[in-house]
């Protein structure tokens, strides 16, 4: 299955009671698919506040997203945790819900060895017929998949991709050494164009909530043999890439989406609303985006 070059890790809209705001979930799905041109959507990833969603909320979001996307974009379910058995349980339920693939993060806090990481992901993959994307984000998990372990995992037929938030060195090695059918995605928006240049495939993005259509144009320009145009767009978008991670994500992007007219609500504790200075920073960032987009 091809999940496309640009995947959005979607926020989870909440109402004033911090319950899922279903009307806004549908609006957001339509907007990300039709206007921001997302090829696929990750539902209940870190950007969707997966640590503070219940299993029941996650399954409801999986089912709802599959129904409302209606084949216009692939739905990738965030089912991973630091508990292998629970990750398998959620993966099986996500498959029953009709999703197109799953994203499983490196186990956090318990710091497994490379062999433990390999067995964790293999066990998840063996439990499902769905394609699996492994997610390596050492800044959040402490433990990190090595290049060699990722390459071992790439030999498992339904482990089809990695979302990498590791070093350029690691991205370069994976892009050079992974099987042709194995996709290397960046999880860091500023690395979208650099990753393409070293042989990677695409981006699993937060910024695409706001500038997805421009990011798509950047990707397509590079693939069409227009690297100078792609670089121009990258430089234009770079302040947005960086600005959305000036303080803990998804706080900045949720506030930005509120400014854009999407009632996505706030965040659940332990995340907190932006301070006055942080809110002013995001308002300025959104104004600059609107000026770019005319």
N, C-alpha and C positions, 0 to 999 in steps of 0.2 A: 504494500500500500504506500502511495506517495502522499505524504502530509503537506507537501508544498514547501516553498522557500520561506514563507513568512507565517509564523504561528503566533497568535496572541495568547498570552497567559492572562485570562480574563479576571477582573475583579468581581467580587460577589456583592451585589447591591443589597443594602439593608434599609429597613424602614426606621421610623423614629423609635421603635422598641427593640431595635437590633435584631429583628426577624428578617428572613429573606423577603425582599421586595420583588415579587414575581412579575409585576407589570414592568418594572425597570429591567429585570433580567431579560425579558423578551425584547424590549427596546434596544438594550445594549447588544444582544445577539445580532439583531438586524443591522444595527449601525456598524458593528465591527466587520460583518460579512459584506454588506453592500457598499458602505461608504469608505471604510478603511481597508477593504480588500484582503482581509485575512483569509488564508487558505485553510487553516485549521484553528481550533480554539482549545486551549487547555482549561478545563473546568476543575475547580478545587485544587489548584496548585498553591504555592506559597502566596502568590499575588492575590489569589482568591481567598486568602486567610484560612487555609485548610487546617492549621493547628487548632483553631477555635470553632470549627464546624463539627457538628455531630455526624455520626455515620448516617443517620436518617436524613439529615439535611443534604449530605453529599449525594446520596442515592436519588433524592428528589431532584437535585440539580442535574445529575446525569440524565435522568429520564426526560426532564423538561427541555434540556438543551438539545438532546437528540431529536425530540419531537419538533421543536421550533426551528432548528437549523434545517431540518427536512432535506438533507443531502446537499445543501448549498456550501457547507464547509464540514470538514471532519471534526468530530468531537473526541478529544483525548482526555481521559479521566485521570486525575491525580489520585492514585490509590496507595502510594508508598508511605511507609513509616519506618520507625526503628524496631518494629516488631514484625518479623517475617511472617508469622502465622496470620497476624491481622492484615498484613498487606495482601496475602493470598486470599483471605476472606473477602476483602473489599474489591479485589480484582475480579473474583468470580461474580460478585454481585454487579459490578460495573458491566461485565460482559453480558449478563442477563438483561441489563438496562438498555443494551443496544449501542454502546459506544464503539468508536472505530479503533481505539487504541488506548494504551495506558502509559502514564508517566510515573516512574518510581524513583524516588530520591534516595541518595546514599543514606544509610541509617545514621542518625544523629545521636549524640550524647554517649552511646555505649561503645563507640570507637572500635569497631571490629577490625581484624586483620584483613589483608588482601584476600586470603582464602575465604574468610567469613563473608566479605563483600561479594565475592564470586558466587558462593553458595546461596546467599540471600537472593541475588538477582536471578540465578538459575532456577531456584525454587519457585519464584514468582512466574517466570516465563513458562516453566513446565506445567503450571496450574491453569494456563489459558491458551486459547487459540489466537488471541489478539496479538497484534504487534506491540512490542514493548520499547519505550524510550527510557534509557537510564539517565539519571540526572545527577551530575557531579558538581556540587557547589560547596567547596571546602570552607568558604567564608561563613556558612551557616551550619555546617555539619561537623567540622573539625576533621573527621576522617575524609580521605580523598581517594578516589579510584586512580590507580596508576595507569600509565599507558598500557603496560603489559596485561593488566587485569581487564581493561576495557577491550583489548584485542581478543582476549580469551572469550569474553562475553559476546563479541561480534560473531563468533563462530556458531553461536546458538541460533537456529533458524529464525525464530520470531523476535529476537532482540535486534531491532532494525536501525537504531540510532542512539546517539548520545547527545544530551544537552550539557555543554561544558562551560563552566565558569572558572576554569583553571587557567594556567599560564599560557602565553602565546607558544612557548616551547611545547607544551603538551598538545595544544591544538594543532601545531605544525606536524608533530609526529603522528598524531591520529589521522590527519588528513592524508598524509603520505603513505601510511602503512595499513589502514583499515581496508577491508574488502570493498570493492567498487559499489556493492549494493548497500553498504552501511553508511548512513548519513551522519555527518558531524555538524551539529547545530551549536551556535553560541547562545549562551543565556545572558550575555552582556550586550546591550544595544550598541555601545560604541564600537564593538568588534564585528559588527555585521559585514561591513565592506572589507576590512582586513582579513576576515575569515574566508570570504569568497576568493580573495587574491591568493591565499595559500592552499586553496583546494577544498575548503569546507563547503557546506551546502546551503545553510540558511540561518535564520534567527528565531528563537522563541522569545518574544518581545513583550515589554511593558509599554514602551513608548508608542507602540502601534495603536494604542487606545486613542492617541491624539494626532499622530503623524504617519499612520500606516500607509496611506496612499502615496505619500512622498517617499517612504521607505521602499515601497514596492517599485516605484519609479527608479530609485537608486539601484536596486537589485537588477531590475530589467535592463538598465543602461549598462551596467557592468557586463551582464551576460550577452548583450548585443555588441560587445566590442567597443564600448564608449567609456573607457576608464576615467577620462578627464571629467566627463559629465557626472559620472558616479561620484567622483571625488568632490566635485563642487557641491553636490547635494549632501554628501556626508558632512562637509564643513558647515553647511547651513543648518543641519539638524543636530550637530554635535552638542550645542548648549542644552538642548532638550534632553538628549541621551543622559548627560551628566546631571542636569538639574533635577530629574525625577528620582535621583538616588542621593540627594543632598541630606536627606534624613530618612528614617526607616520606611521602606516600601511595604505595603502599598499606600501609605498615608499620602504622599504627594500626588500620586496619580488619581486617587479617589477624590481628593480636594479639587484637582484640575478638572475632573469630569463633572463635578458639581458646578463649577464655573462655566462649563460648556452646556449646562442645562440638563444634565442627567442626574436624577435624584437617587444617587447610589448610596447616600447616607455616609455615616462615619465608619469607624473601625471598632472592633471588639478588643477589650483589654486582653493582654497587657499593652497592645498598641494604644496610642492616644492621639487626639486631634492635634493638628499643627498649632504651634504658638502663633502669636500675632506676627512676629517677624518671618516665620516660615510661611504663613499664609500670604503675606505680602510678596515674598519671593516667588511663590507659585502663581500668584495673580500676574506678576510681571512676566513670568515665563509664558503663560497662556496668551497674554497680549502680544508677545513676540511671535508666537505661533500663528495667531490670527492675522498679524501683519504680513507674515510670509505667505499665508494662504490666500491673501487678498480678501 
